[in-house]
Each structure stands twice: as C-alpha cells, then as structure tokens.
C-alpha cells in the first residue's frame, strides 16, 4: 500500500516538474523568438547598438537588463491581469503607449514580410518579381494567430531551437570578444539600454499575458533562460563580426562567416525562421486588438492584407526610423511600469480568463469562448509546445 502511494506521489511530482519545465521552455522560446529577427541574426541590428570592442561585457549587461525587464513584465502582468490591466494602471499614458505599440507592431509586421521577399531574392538568389514568400506566409500567420498564445508557443518551440543551433555552431567569435570595455562605455551602454527597452516593449503583450495566465510555473526560470540565451547570441553574432571588417556589409554575420553557396543558403533558411518568429510575435498584439471588432476574422484578414500591401512599398527607411521611436516608447513604458505594480488598484483588468486572452482589446465582457483552460490556464498551455 505504501509502495503504491509512493509511486503515485512520485508520478505526481514528475508531472508537476514536466509542466514546470514546459512552462519555462515555452516562455523562453517565445521571448527569444520575439527578439531574434533577421536584423539580429544578420548582425546589422547589433552593429548599430553595440560597440565594436568589449562585446562580452556589453552582452552580459544586455542579458541582465533583459532578465530584469522580462521578469518585471511577468510579475506586473500577473498582478494586473494581463497587458490590458497594465495599460489601465498607467493612466493617460496607457492609450498613447497602446497606440505606439500597435503602430510599431504593424510596421514591423510589414517589414518582416518585406524581409522574406528580400531574403529569397537577394540572399538565396531566387529571382521573383512578385513577393511570393510573404504572400505564402500570410495564411500561416493567420492560422497560427487563431490559436492565440498556443500557436505562438508552438511556432517558437519549433523554430527557435534551429536558430540557436546555428548560432551555437558559429559561436567562435564569442571567444574573441573577451576584451575590456572601450573608453566610451557610457554612451555604448546607453545604446544597449535603448536596444533592450525596444525589444522588451515589443514583447510586453506576450510576457504580461503569460504572467496573467500562469499556472504551470517556470516564469522566473523562463525569463532567466531567455536572458541567458539572448546574451549568448549577442556575444556570438556581434563577436563574430568584431574585428573582421564586416560591420559595413549588408549581412555582417554572413560576411564574417564566409563560405560558399551552401553556407549562404543555410544562413537564409535560418534567417527565414528568425523572421517568422518575430513576425508571429509582432502580430500577436494586432491579433488581440482585432478581437474587439464585430467581425474579428475579417479584421484580422484586413490587418494581414494591409501589412502585405505596405510591405510591397519598401520599408527599409521606415523601419530604421521606427526603431528609435520604439526604443523611446520602451524607455517611457518601463519608467512608468512601477506605477502599474505599486500604484492604486482603481483600474483593474477584467478578471475573466477570456479578457486575459484578449488583453489588448478594450476591457469588456468577452462574447467568445475562452481559449485558456479553466483553472488558471498555463503559460504556455500544455498542448502548445509538443
């Protein structure tokens, strides 16, 4: 009898540990996927925000800031009932930050779609006059978004390990980046802070909603794992570019790697995975905002079509202009975030799980069936990863 009870207890403990590990891994994959896009993986984005020397200390600072921002968002999301509750506690700044986030997410979605076409045409050498890759990505984006956070976690859990394997296989440059910080460390650290605030602000809806729907646990571990992986990837990519003279290339990381057509095709395939993970994360707040429309499916389809049309207009200059604005909005958001956690609780988010799932829609009773399982849900749901 005692042996049976012990076996049941061990089985229950194993199930709990597995759920905790799934929650931590799913959250970490979603956070890493939201940050690592084509600009990150190509090295062009990191060259703008990180110095050419002393990459490893700056990568460590970035990892610490990422953990601080992610963990703060996870906690405040759990306390406020999701991203809508966080914005509601920010007072008059909430609607402005919401508008800035949605506009930035829309522009970034269009930029990611344009990036898929450019990657196929210029990176892989596929001559296409029509943006077929971005058009093929739209049904995938629409279908996965219909599953909410489950679709986001499933896509990131599949694609992010492929990105990490590629970076780890070419991480030799990280060993060369162990250098003291340059003389102008203060200005370079300011760029690192701006970069972290920009990416954490764009990932805020995902992290806050995961905190509101926490059930399997693993929130702190997921945030820490994501921060460590991002710090490693920053050191690997930027360290490979440093000292090679490839910083001025269109694709600095690829130029630093060298190699023939096979390496180029592999790099383009991994970049496509990075574009898709960033695209899903950027579209998530737009999808949730569309849930408040009379016809949510039609609204989501309209957003996808508008992003596709905008992607055909050429967005390289627009995206470069949006990045600093998003960074500034992120700095303001994180400066006001303690108010959401410690301020008055007059503006509380709806306590219903359906409102948590639709966190960017206006706070009103949900008419749609709840997609988060009863009993607190989980971030991520158990069926979302495997």
N, C-alpha and C positions, 0 to 999 in steps of 0.2 A: 504493500500500500504506500509506504513512504517512498519507495523507488518510483512509483507511478507519479506521485506528487512532485518529486524532484525533477522527473523528466518533463512534466508539464511546465514547471517553473522555468526550467532551462529553455524549453521551447518558446515560452512567452518572452523570456529575456532576449532570445535570439531574434525573434520577430521585431521586438522593440528596437534592438540595435540595428537591424537591417533597415527599418523605417527611418531611423535617425540618420544612417549613412546615406540613404536615398535622398532624404531631405537636404543634407549638406551638399552632396554631389550635384543635385539638381539646381540648387540655388547658386552654387559656384559656377556651374556651366552657363547658367543664364546670365550671370554678371560678367563673366569673361567674354561671352558671345556678344554682349551689348557694347563692350569697349573695343574689342579687336575687330576692326573692319579692314577694308582694303588699304586705307591710308595708314593704319597702324602697321599692318603686315608688310607693306611695301617700304616702310621706313620714312616715307615723305612726311608723314604727320609727326613722327618723333623728332626728326631733324629740326622742325620748326620750334618745338617746345623744350628740347633737351640739348645741353651743351655737347660739344664735340669731345670734351675731355671729362674725366671723372663721371663716367656713365653709371658705374655701380653705386656710388653713394646717392646719386640722384634717383636711381631706380629704387633703392631702399626707402628713400623719403617718399617717393610716389606710392610704394606698396603700403607704407604706414598710413598715408593720407587716404588711400582707397579703403583700407580696413575701417578707419575712423568714420568716413562718410557712409560706407555701406552699413556698418553696424548701427550708426545713428539713425539712418533711414529705416532700417529693420525695426528698431525699437519704437521709433515715433510712429511708424505705420501700424504696429500692433497696439499702441496706446490710443491712436486716433481712429482706428477702424479702416485704414486704407489711405490712399493718396488723396481722396476727396476730403477726408477728415483733416488731413494735414493742411491742405489749402484753406479749408474753412477756418482754421485757427490762426491763419496768418493775416486776417483782417482784410484791409483794402488791397494789400499786395497779392493776395491769393488769386483773384481773377486775372491780374496782369501776368503773374508767373504762369498761370494755366495757359493763357493765350500765347505767351512766349514759347512754352514747351510744345504746344500743338503746332504752332507755325514752324518751329525749328524741326520738329519730327517730320512734318510734311515735306519740307525742303530736303531733309536728309534722305527720306524715302525716295524722292525723285532722283537725288544724287546717286543713291545706291543702284537704282535701276539703270541710270546712265552709265554707271561704272561697269555693270555687267556687259553692256554692249561694247564699251571701250576695251574691256578686258579681252573679249572674244576677237575684236577687230585688230587691236594693236598688240596685245600680249600674245595671244595664240596664233595670230596671223590669219584669222578666218575673215575673208572679205565678205562683209554683209552691209548692204546699203540700208536695209530695214532693221530696226532694233529687235530682232527676233529673240535673243536671250532674255531681255527684260520683259517681253510680252509673254514668254513661257513662264517666267517667274510669278506673274500676276495670279494665275489660278492656284499655284502653290501657296502664295501669300494669303489669298482669300480663304482657301480651305483650312489652312492651319490656324488662321485668326479666328475662325468659327469655333475652335476648341478652346479658346481663351488661353489661360496660362498653361493648360495641359499641352496644347500644341507648341507653345513657346519652349517649354521644358523639354519636350520630346525632340524638337529640332536641334536645340542646343546640345542636348546629351549625345546626339548622333554626330554633329559636325565639329563641335569644339575639340574633342579628343584628336581628330585628324589634324586640326590646326596646331595643337600643342605638340603632337608627334613631329610635325615638320619643323617647327621652331626648335625643338629639342635636338633634332638631328643636325641642325646647323647652328648650334649654340657655341661654337668655338670662339666666336668673337667676344663672348661674355668674359672669357678668361683674360683677354687683352684689355678689358675695360677697367681693371683694378688699378685706378690711378687716383691721385688726390684731386679734390675739387679744384676747379680753376679759380683765378683771382676774383672774378666777378660772380661769386657763388650766390650772392643775394639776389641779383637780377635773374639768374638762371633758376633759382628756387621759386621765384615769383612765377616764372613760366610754367614750372612743374605744378604749382598750386592751381594756376588757371586751367591747366590741362585736366587735372583731377576733378576740379569742380565742374568743368564742362561735361565730362563723361558721366560723373556721378549724378548730375542733374538730369541728364537724358535717361539714366537708368532708374531714376527715383520712382516712377509709377510701378515698375516691376518689383523693386525691393520693398516698397511700402505695402503693396498688395500681398506680397509673400509674408510680410510680418503680420498683416491682419488675418491671414488665413493659416497661420502657423498651427500645426497640430502634431507633425512627426518630429519636430525639433530640429536641431542641427543648424540653427540660424547663425550663431556665433562661429561655428566651425566652417559653415559655408562662406561667410564673409571673409574669414581669415584665409581659407584656401584660395578663394578668388583673388585676394590681395597678393598672396604669395606667387600665384601663377602669373598675374599681371606684372609684378615686379621682375620675375624671371624673364618673361617675354620682352619687356622693355630693355633689360640688360642684354639679352641675346640679340635682338634686332638692331638696337642702336649701337651695341658694342661691335657688331659685325661691320657696320657702316663706318664707325670711327676709325680714322687713320688710313682708310683705303682710297680716299679721294672720290668716293661715290656719292657724297652728300648732294651734289648738284644734279644727279641723274634723275630721270623721271621716276624710276623704280630703284631707289638706292640699295635696298636689301638684295634685290636680284642682281644688280650690278656688282655688289660686293661678293656675292656667291660665285658669279661667273658661270662656267659650264656651257653646254650646248643646248640644242633644241629640246632635249628630253627634260633638262632641268627647268627650262623656261615653261614648258607645258605643265610640269608638276607644280611649279610656282603659281601658274594661272589657275589651276584647279583648286589649290588651297586658298588662293585669294577669292575665288568664287564662293567657297564655303564661308569665308570671313564676311563677304558682302551679304550673303543670305542671313547669317546670324544677326548682323547689325540691322539688316532690313526688317527682320521679324521684330526685333526689339524696338526699333523706331516706330513701327506701325502699331505696336500694341496700344499706346495711348490714343491714337486716332481711332482704332477699332472700338475701344471702350467709350470714347466720346460719341461715336455713331450709334451706340446702343440707346441713346435717349431720343433718337429720331422716331417718327411714326413708322417708318419702314427701315429698320436697321440694316437689312440686307442690301436694299437699294442704296442706302447711304454709304455703306462700306464699298459697294461696287463703284459708286461715284468717286470716292476718295482714291481708289486704285486707278481708275481711268484718268483722273486729274493728275495724279503723280506720274503716270506713264506719259501723258502729253507734255508735262513740264520737263520730264527727263529728256525728251527729244529736242529741247531748246538749247541744250548745252549749259551746264551748271557749274563748271569749274570755278569761275569767278564768284558766283553767288554762294557756293558752299564755303569758299575761303572767307567771304565776308560774314557769313552766318556764324562760323566757328567762334570768333572772338566775342560776338554778341551772346552766344550761348554760354560761353565762359563767364562773362559778366553777370548774366542772369543766374548762373550757378553760384557765384560768389554771394550775390544778394540772397538767394534761397537758403544757403547754409548759414548765413549770418542771422537770418530770421528763424531758422529751424528750432533753436532752443525755446523760442516763444511758443511754438506748437506743442512742445513736450512739457513745458513747465508753466505755460500760461493758463488763463481761465478756461474752463470747460464749457463755455456757453455754446459754442458752435461745434457740436459733436456730429460725426458722420453717422448715417443710419446704421443701426446695429444689425440689420438683416444681412445674412450671407450674400444675398443677391446684390445688395448695394456694394458689398465689399468687392464682388467680382467685377462690377461695373463702376469702378472707382472714379473715373473721370467724367461720368455723366452727372448732370445736376442731381442733387440729393432728393429723391422722391421714391415712393414705394415702387418696387420693381414688378412689372407685369409678366416678365418672362420667368420660366422655371429656373431654379438655381442650379448652376453647374458645379458648385462646390459641394461635396458631400456633407450631409448633416453631421453634427458632432464636431464642428470646428474646422473641417477640411484639413488640408495639409499644404505646405509649401515646399515641394511640389506635391500634387496628388500622387498616390502610389502607382497608378497606371500610366503616369506621364513619362516615365524615364525608359522603362524597358518594355 
